[in-house]
Amino acid sequence: MKKTIFSGIQPSGRLNVGNYIGAISQWVEMQKEYDCIFSVVDYHAITVKQDPEELRKRIIEVTKIYLAAGIDPKKSIIFQQSAVPAHTELAWIFNCYGAYIADLNKMTQFKDKAGKDREAVSVGLYDYPVLMAADILMYDTDIVPVGEDQKQHVELARDIARRFNNEFGNIFKVPEAVVRQEGARIMSLLEPTKKMSKSDANQNNCVGLLDDIEIAKKKIMRAVTDTEANIAYDPIKRPGISNLLTIYSVISNKPISDLVKDYQGKGYGDFKKDLAEVVAKFLSDFQKKYNSFSDQEVMVILESGRKKVEKMANGKMEKVRRAIGVR
Ligand code: AQP
């Protein structure tokens, strides 16, 4: 039997090359070998304030990005999380069985996102990892391909599955996170010690997948490097240039060591100019595919995905409801 993959992205901003490299590009490869389920996790997006009209647009936009990247709806299931209410139901049950306050207090993403205002953010932002556990565990997922930042949340899903199974019998599969070796954490262009994030208030930190090509090139040219003169890979001491090398390597499919050799004796100016061209070509091909999908097509794909996962989710929920004694 083929293994099951589950992953998702929240429509909380404009998707960037970090999301593509860390998550979506892995998914595309995995479709060849596994049964894949990819969700547009819109109930995660509302853990921070969203404009309803923007959110509606972003749900379609993220789905088109999956399609443009090469997720094939004939091979893989694509669905919208909120269309399957079993996800929030299971999250509630995990809130009561399996997830502890002590777990959520450790979550670094919550600490980063809540900042100093911890008491004033939504309960949803705090509870986000529990909903994510419900998403993953619902479908007997074996593997969760994510970027580095989501590893801790997948660990929690594993703990919840084990705890629930200990109490109620073998109901959930314990999944594993898969993080790519190179590109698991693409950094911000202007502050390369911080992760590139789609909801970053300063969009000059990110190369958006739907950015205007000329603007994207300018963002690369302005990216922070350092005061050294040579092109070298050292993420700790030289995070800026190392991040650009990673982006270059993944997009052009050339090993970092080859790129470093190619740029011996050349400066940042030459390197960035070439990278800007590589990124421009990538974005232009990507956007052509993106624009070939209509909103109508997307709605049909999401609806067909909903029908497929709903059956699985309902089956799992019946077992869970019986196990905890509400049926
Ligand atoms: N900088 C990154 N490098 C590599 N992978 C990344 N991912 C996100 N940023 C990077 C991966 O993309 C997927 C998106 O997951 P998400 O939408 O649930 O949110 P996130 O992890 O919180 O990503 P963002 O872009 O930072 O969104 P916002 O700003 O809304 O919080 C995940 O697989 C993630 O690891």
Residues whose N, C-alpha, C, O or C-beta is under 5 A from the ligand:
A	BS01	AQP	G8 I9 Q10 S12 G18 N19 G22 A23 P145 V146 G147 E148 D149 Q150 G183 A184 R185 I186 M187 K195 M196 S197 K198 S199 D200
